[in-house]
C-alpha cells in the first residue's frame, strides 16, 4: 500500500493514514478472514476500503472506513469513479441537445434532470409564462411517475442490502410498470430527452391515459404490500431505527435536502415552498417524520409514493380535458423538434411535417435546416432553476453568452450534497450499519460525478 510513486498516490487517504500498519480491501471475502488477519498482525486499528466496486447498489462508490473492531471510527467517501464530463460536453452542443446529456446524470431520475435544465433555459429565453398548459401537466405527470420509480428503487435496493429480498423483487416489479409507461409516452425506458425548451417532444399517444389509470389502480393495491412487509416488521425496524441519525441542525449545516431533511420533521419541499410547473394547483401533502434516522427516511419515501399517485391521478383528469391542445410553445424559432410521431420504425418526424418542409415550402426547409444544425440563440445571462427531485433539491445554473450553445451549465445534485452526511451517520456505529445509512441517503453516483 505504501508507494513513492506520485502517480499512484491515493488522494482520498493520505499516506500517513494508510501506510501505518496494514490496509485491508474488502472484495467480498468472508469477514472472518479479515478479522483473523488483524489478530495475527496485533493491530488495533485497521483501514478498510469498501469499494470502489458497488458496496451496495447505488453506484461505483468507495468508502474508506477506519475500524476499531467492528465499530467505525472514521468514514469518508471516495467519489469520481463514474465521471462522465456531461457538464463540459454540454458546452459543445446546442441548447436542445443538452437534454440528451442531462437525462443521463442521475439515471434513476432522468426526467427531473431534464426539467430543471429546461426551466433554466426557458427562464433565460423569457418564455416561462408561455409554456402550454398541457405541456406543464405532462411534465408534472412524468416527474411524479419518475418519483415513484426512483423511490421504488431506493426501497428495493435498501431492502436487498439488509436481506429483505422480497421487498427487492416486488420493488423492481412495480418499477417495470412505470418504465413501461415511460416507453409508451416518450419512446424510451430511460434517457428520454423528452422535456424540451418550450414544452415536451410530443403529445400523449392514443390509449396512454387508460394505461395510466390502470397503473394508478394497480399501485393502490400493491403499495400496502410494502407497509405489510416492513413498517411494523421487528427485524426490519431494528436494522433501521436509530441508524444513520442526523438531526435538523446537522442537515442545515451540511445543506441536505429531500427525505433526509424531512425525516427531521422539517416540511421543506420545493413543490410547496417554491412551486414550479404549476405544482401550486395540485392537492398533495408534504411528508415528514420525526425520528431523524434511516427508518424515518424509508417511511417518508413510502408515503411520498402515495402522494405522487394522487398527483398523477389529478394530471390524468386534467389531460382528459386537454385533448388536442398544444404541447410546445407556438414560437417556431424555438419549437423544434416537436413535430414527432411514433411509427413502425420508432420515433421520428411526422410525415406531415416532412411533406411540408420537403415539398411545400423552401423557407420552412431552410429554417428547419438552420434550427437543426445550429439551434436557437438564447439571450446572454444566467439563471438558476431548482426543483424537488426524489433525493432533494436538484438545481441547474445555466449561463448563456448569447449563442446557440450553453456557455456553462452546472448542476446542484442532491446526491452529491447529501453524501456529506456519510461520516456523520456512520461514525460511532457498527460496520453493518454503514450500508443502511448509505441506503437511507439513496445516492446515485451518476448524479454525484457527472
C-alpha distance (Angstrom), angle and dihedral (degrees) to the residues before:
residue distance angle dihedral
X1 . . .
X2 3.82 . .
X3 3.80 113.6 .
X4 3.78 137.8 168.2
X5 3.81 92.1 -158.3
X6 3.81 108.7 108.2
X7 3.82 91.2 -153.1
X8 3.79 91.6 61.2
X9 3.79 95.6 47.2
X10 3.81 113.8 130.2
X11 3.79 106.2 -130.4
X12 3.80 93.1 -170.7
X13 3.78 95.6 55.8
X14 3.78 114.4 35.0
X15 3.80 119.1 -133.0
X16 3.78 92.1 -110.0
X17 3.75 89.7 59.2
X18 3.77 100.5 45.6
X19 3.78 105.4 31.8
X20 3.80 95.7 59.4
X21 3.74 105.7 87.2
X22 3.76 128.6 -22.8
X23 3.79 124.1 -33.9
X24 3.80 119.1 -151.8
X25 3.80 124.2 -154.1
X26 3.79 112.1 -157.0
X27 3.80 111.0 -140.8
X28 3.78 102.0 163.7
X29 3.79 101.5 -72.7
X30 3.76 121.9 137.0
X31 3.83 113.3 -76.0
X32 3.81 90.1 -130.6
X33 3.80 90.3 69.4
X34 3.80 90.8 55.8
X35 3.80 95.0 44.6
X36 3.81 89.9 49.0
X37 3.80 89.8 50.9
X38 3.79 89.5 52.7
X39 3.79 91.7 49.0
X40 3.80 91.3 51.2
X41 3.81 92.1 51.2
X42 3.84 94.0 46.7
X43 3.79 90.0 -134.7
X44 3.80 118.4 152.3
X45 3.82 95.6 -167.6
X46 3.77 125.4 50.3
X47 3.79 133.9 175.9
X48 3.79 116.6 -142.5
X49 3.79 124.4 -163.0
X50 3.79 106.3 -148.9
X51 3.77 102.9 -168.6
X52 2.97 152.2 -50.8
X53 3.79 80.6 -172.4
X54 3.78 110.2 73.1
X55 3.82 105.0 -63.9
X56 3.77 84.6 -178.2
X57 3.78 127.7 -3.7
X58 3.78 99.4 -83.9
X59 3.78 98.4 95.7
X60 3.78 140.7 -83.3
X61 3.81 98.4 -30.8
X62 3.79 125.4 155.9
X63 3.78 119.2 -151.2
X64 3.81 119.2 -164.9
X65 3.79 106.9 -157.4
X66 3.78 127.7 -174.9
X67 3.79 109.3 -156.6
X68 3.74 137.1 -163.3
X69 3.77 101.0 -166.6
X70 3.80 102.4 -48.5
X71 3.80 94.2 -29.4
X72 3.79 117.0 104.3
X73 3.79 110.1 -130.5
X74 3.80 96.4 173.0
X75 3.81 132.9 13.5
X76 3.79 129.4 -175.9
X77 3.79 134.8 171.6
X78 3.78 124.2 -126.4
X79 3.78 110.1 -158.3
X80 3.80 137.2 171.6
X81 3.80 99.9 76.9
X82 3.82 91.7 115.5
X83 3.80 98.0 43.5
X84 3.80 110.0 152.4
X85 3.81 103.9 171.6
X86 3.80 90.8 -128.0
X87 3.81 95.4 149.3
X88 3.81 91.8 51.7
X89 3.79 93.8 43.8
X90 3.79 90.2 56.2
X91 3.81 89.7 66.5
X92 3.81 88.2 68.7
X93 3.81 97.9 49.4
X94 3.79 134.4 67.9
X95 3.78 122.4 -95.4
X96 3.80 92.4 -100.9
X97 3.79 92.9 46.1
X98 3.80 87.6 55.9
X99 3.80 89.5 76.0
X100 3.80 90.2 63.6
X101 3.81 88.7 59.0
X102 3.80 102.0 42.3
X103 3.80 93.2 49.2
X104 3.82 87.6 66.7
X105 3.81 97.5 56.6
X106 3.80 106.6 79.8
X107 3.78 93.2 21.4
X108 3.82 92.6 -168.0
X109 3.81 91.5 57.3
X110 3.82 104.8 33.9
X111 3.80 96.3 148.5
X112 3.81 91.9 54.9
X113 3.81 89.9 53.8
X114 3.79 89.7 52.2
X115 3.80 93.8 45.8
X116 3.80 97.6 52.3
X117 3.83 92.5 46.0
X118 3.80 92.4 47.8
X119 3.81 92.2 47.7
X120 3.80 88.7 55.6
X121 3.82 92.7 49.2
X122 3.81 91.5 47.4
X123 3.79 90.4 50.7
X124 3.81 90.1 55.2
X125 3.79 90.7 46.9
X126 3.82 90.2 50.3
X127 3.79 92.8 -127.9
X128 3.83 98.8 116.0
X129 3.80 91.9 118.4
X130 3.82 95.4 42.1
X131 3.79 99.2 65.4
X132 3.83 109.5 118.7
X133 3.79 115.8 -106.7
X134 3.78 93.0 -122.5
X135 3.80 91.5 54.2
X136 3.82 90.5 51.9
X137 3.80 92.0 49.3
X138 3.81 91.3 48.1
X139 3.80 90.4 50.6
X140 3.80 91.3 52.8
X141 3.81 90.8 45.7
X142 3.80 92.5 52.2
X143 3.80 94.5 43.8
X144 3.80 93.0 51.4
X145 3.79 91.9 47.0
X146 3.80 86.4 50.0
X147 3.82 90.7 49.5
X148 3.80 88.9 55.2
X149 3.82 93.1 48.9
X150 3.81 91.9 46.7
X151 3.81 93.5 49.4
X152 3.81 89.7 47.2
X153 3.81 89.2 57.8
X154 3.82 91.0 46.6
X155 3.80 92.2 51.9
X156 3.81 93.8 40.5
X157 3.79 97.0 49.2
X158 3.80 92.2 40.5
X159 3.78 88.7 54.4
X160 3.79 92.8 46.9
X161 3.80 91.6 52.5
X162 3.81 91.9 59.0
X163 3.79 95.2 40.6
X164 3.82 100.3 -96.5
X165 3.79 92.8 131.8
X166 3.80 95.7 165.1
X167 3.80 89.1 61.5
X168 3.79 88.4 52.9
X169 3.80 95.6 50.0
X170 3.80 95.7 48.0
X171 3.80 91.3 42.5
X172 3.78 92.6 57.9
X173 3.80 90.0 41.2
X174 3.81 90.4 60.4
X175 3.80 92.8 42.0
X176 3.79 89.4 58.8
X177 3.80 88.7 60.2
X178 3.81 90.6 55.8
X179 3.80 91.8 47.1
X180 3.80 88.9 51.7
X181 3.81 88.4 56.0
X182 3.80 90.6 48.8
X183 3.79 90.2 51.4
X184 3.80 90.8 49.8
X185 3.81 94.0 49.2
X186 3.82 103.9 33.8
X187 3.81 102.8 20.0
X188 3.82 93.1 -117.7
X189 3.79 137.0 75.2
X190 3.81 92.9 -144.7
X191 3.83 138.2 4.9
X192 3.79 91.4 37.3
X193 3.85 105.2 169.2
X194 3.80 83.1 -163.1
X195 3.81 101.6 131.7
X196 3.80 104.7 74.2
X197 3.82 134.7 178.4
X198 3.81 104.3 -80.0
X199 3.79 98.6 22.8
X200 3.79 136.1 -45.0
X201 3.80 131.2 -39.8
X202 3.79 97.8 -107.0
X203 3.78 146.6 -14.3
X204 3.78 125.2 -86.5
X205 3.81 111.8 -79.3
X206 3.82 119.6 -119.0
X207 3.79 113.0 -75.9
X208 3.82 95.1 18.2
X209 3.80 94.9 118.8
X210 3.81 91.3 52.7
X211 3.81 90.1 51.5
X212 3.80 90.8 48.9
X213 3.81 92.2 51.0
X214 3.81 90.7 48.6
X215 3.81 88.9 52.1
X216 3.81 91.7 50.4
X217 3.81 91.8 51.0
X218 3.81 92.2 48.0
X219 3.82 94.5 47.1
X220 3.81 90.9 51.6
X221 3.80 86.6 61.0
X222 3.80 97.0 42.3
X223 3.81 104.1 42.0
X224 3.84 91.4 70.4
X225 3.82 87.5 62.5
X226 3.81 89.5 71.1
X227 3.79 90.9 51.7
X228 3.81 91.0 48.8
X229 3.81 91.9 49.8
X230 3.80 99.6 41.9
X231 3.81 119.7 10.9
X232 3.79 98.8 76.1
X233 3.80 97.8 15.6
X234 3.83 104.3 128.7
X235 3.82 94.0 -150.7
X236 3.81 92.5 48.4
X237 3.80 92.4 46.4
X238 3.81 94.0 48.5
X239 3.82 90.0 54.3
X240 3.82 92.8 50.0
X241 3.81 109.6 28.5
X242 3.79 112.8 97.1
X243 3.82 91.8 1.8
X244 3.81 119.2 123.3
X245 3.79 92.4 11.4
X246 3.80 115.4 -172.0
X247 3.79 122.0 161.1
X248 3.80 130.3 -148.5
X249 3.81 94.3 -92.9
X250 3.80 90.5 54.9
X251 3.80 92.6 47.6
X252 3.80 91.9 50.0
X253 3.80 92.7 47.2
X254 3.82 91.9 52.4
X255 3.81 96.7 39.0
X256 3.81 94.0 -118.9
X257 3.80 120.0 168.9
X258 3.78 140.5 174.7
X259 3.82 124.6 43.4
X260 3.83 90.5 -17.2
X261 3.81 89.9 61.6
X262 3.80 95.9 38.2
X263 3.83 90.9 52.3
X264 3.82 86.1 71.9
X265 3.80 90.3 61.6
X266 3.81 96.1 -102.0
X267 3.82 109.3 132.4
X268 3.82 98.1 -146.7
X269 3.80 110.7 152.9
X270 3.81 120.8 148.6
X271 3.79 90.8 -145.7
X272 3.81 86.6 69.1
X273 3.81 104.7 24.0
X274 3.83 97.5 43.2
X275 3.84 105.8 13.1
X276 3.80 120.2 -156.2
X277 3.82 134.9 175.7
X278 3.81 90.3 23.5
X279 3.81 97.4 -60.5
X280 3.80 88.7 144.1
X281 3.83 87.7 72.2
X282 3.81 95.0 60.2
X283 3.78 128.4 86.7
X284 3.80 112.4 -129.4
X285 3.80 139.8 122.0
X286 3.81 129.6 -123.1
X287 3.80 108.1 -118.9
X288 3.80 119.9 -135.0
X289 3.80 138.1 168.8
X290 3.78 130.5 -163.1
X291 3.79 105.5 -142.8
X292 3.84 100.2 81.4
X293 3.82 89.9 -145.9
X294 3.80 142.2 103.7
X295 3.79 92.8 -87.2
X296 3.80 91.6 56.2
X297 3.81 91.2 50.8
X298 3.79 90.7 51.7
X299 3.80 91.9 50.7
X300 3.82 91.5 47.7
X301 3.81 91.9 54.3
X302 3.79 90.7 48.3
X303 3.80 91.7 50.5
X304 3.81 92.5 44.4
X305 3.79 90.3 58.5
X306 3.81 88.1 59.8
X307 3.81 90.6 50.1
X308 3.81 91.2 48.1
X309 3.79 89.4 52.2
X310 3.81 88.4 54.9
X311 3.81 90.7 52.5
X312 3.82 92.7 46.2
X313 3.79 89.5 52.3
X314 3.80 90.9 51.5
X315 3.82 90.2 48.4
X316 3.80 91.1 52.2
X317 3.80 91.0 51.6
X318 3.81 91.6 49.8
X319 3.80 93.6 46.5
X320 3.79 90.4 53.0
X321 3.80 87.3 65.2
X322 3.81 94.6 46.4
X323 3.79 98.6 63.4
X324 3.80 109.5 156.9
X325 3.81 94.6 6.4
X326 3.83 117.4 140.3
X327 3.80 119.6 -92.9
X328 3.82 96.9 -167.8
X329 3.78 133.7 54.7
X330 3.79 114.8 -93.0
X331 3.82 95.2 -123.6
X332 3.81 104.0 104.3
X333 3.80 91.4 -160.0
X334 3.82 87.3 70.2
X335 3.79 104.8 21.0
X336 3.81 99.9 84.7
X337 2.95 127.3 137.2
X338 3.79 97.3 32.5
X339 3.81 101.8 102.4
X340 3.79 94.6 87.9
X341 3.77 134.5 141.8
X342 3.78 136.6 -172.9
X343 3.77 111.2 -126.4
X344 3.78 136.7 163.4
X345 3.81 89.6 -73.6
X346 3.81 95.2 51.8
X347 3.79 126.9 -105.4
X348 3.80 122.0 -8.6
X349 3.79 144.8 127.6
X350 3.80 114.5 -49.5
X351 3.79 116.0 -102.5
X352 3.81 91.2 -123.4
X353 3.80 90.4 56.7
X354 3.81 91.8 47.8
X355 3.81 90.3 49.3
X356 3.81 90.9 51.4
X357 3.81 98.6 48.7
X358 3.80 95.9 38.2
X359 3.78 102.1 41.0
X360 3.80 112.4 15.1
X361 3.80 111.3 38.3
X362 3.79 129.8 32.1
X363 3.82 89.5 -171.5
X364 3.80 90.9 55.0
X365 3.82 90.5 50.3
X366 3.82 92.2 50.4
X367 3.80 91.2 46.6
X368 3.80 91.4 47.9
X369 3.81 91.5 49.1
X370 3.81 94.0 50.4
X371 3.80 92.8 44.4
X372 3.80 92.4 51.3
X373 3.81 97.4 42.6
X374 3.82 100.3 36.8
X375 3.78 106.0 16.6
X376 3.80 126.8 -148.7
X377 3.78 125.9 -55.9
X378 3.79 121.5 -111.7
X379 3.83 119.0 -153.1
X380 3.80 115.0 -106.7
X381 3.79 114.5 -93.8
X382 3.77 142.1 80.6
X383 3.79 135.1 -97.7
X384 3.79 137.5 -176.9
X385 3.80 118.9 -150.0
X386 3.79 121.9 -176.3
X387 3.80 130.8 -171.5
X388 3.80 135.5 177.2
X389 3.79 106.4 -100.4
X390 3.81 124.8 -174.2
X391 3.83 89.6 -93.0
X392 3.81 99.0 38.5
X393 3.79 139.2 -85.0
X394 3.79 110.4 7.1
X395 3.79 111.0 -172.2
X396 3.80 136.3 178.5
X397 3.80 123.0 -154.9
X398 3.79 104.2 -159.2
X399 3.82 121.4 -170.1
X400 3.82 125.3 -171.3
X401 3.80 129.8 -171.3
X402 3.80 91.2 -165.5
X403 3.79 95.6 -89.3
X404 3.77 136.9 114.8
X405 3.81 93.5 -97.0
X406 3.80 132.7 54.9
X407 3.79 114.6 -93.9
X408 3.80 89.2 -154.7
X409 3.79 136.9 -11.6
X410 3.78 121.1 -173.2
X411 3.79 127.1 176.1
X412 3.76 130.9 -147.5
X413 3.77 97.5 -146.6
X414 3.82 114.9 -167.7
X415 3.81 92.7 -145.6
X416 3.80 90.1 61.4
X417 3.80 93.6 47.8
X418 3.79 95.8 41.7
X419 3.82 93.2 51.5
X420 3.81 86.8 72.3
X421 3.79 85.7 77.8
X422 3.81 92.9 65.1
X423 3.80 95.6 92.3
X424 3.81 94.5 42.8
X425 3.80 92.3 49.0
X426 3.79 97.7 42.2
X427 3.81 106.2 37.7
X428 3.78 113.3 96.7
X429 3.79 92.6 20.2
X430 3.78 133.5 95.9
X431 3.80 121.9 -81.3
X432 3.82 89.4 -116.5
X433 3.80 89.1 60.3
X434 3.82 93.8 57.0
X435 3.80 91.4 78.3
X436 3.80 91.3 47.9
X437 3.80 90.8 52.0
X438 3.81 92.6 48.4
X439 3.80 90.9 47.2
X440 3.81 90.3 52.7
X441 3.82 90.1 54.7
X442 3.82 88.5 50.1
X443 3.82 97.4 -155.5
X444 3.79 121.0 -174.3
X445 3.78 111.1 -153.7
X446 3.80 93.8 -151.6
X447 3.79 86.5 67.6
X448 3.81 94.1 41.7
X449 3.80 97.8 52.7
X450 3.84 103.0 28.7
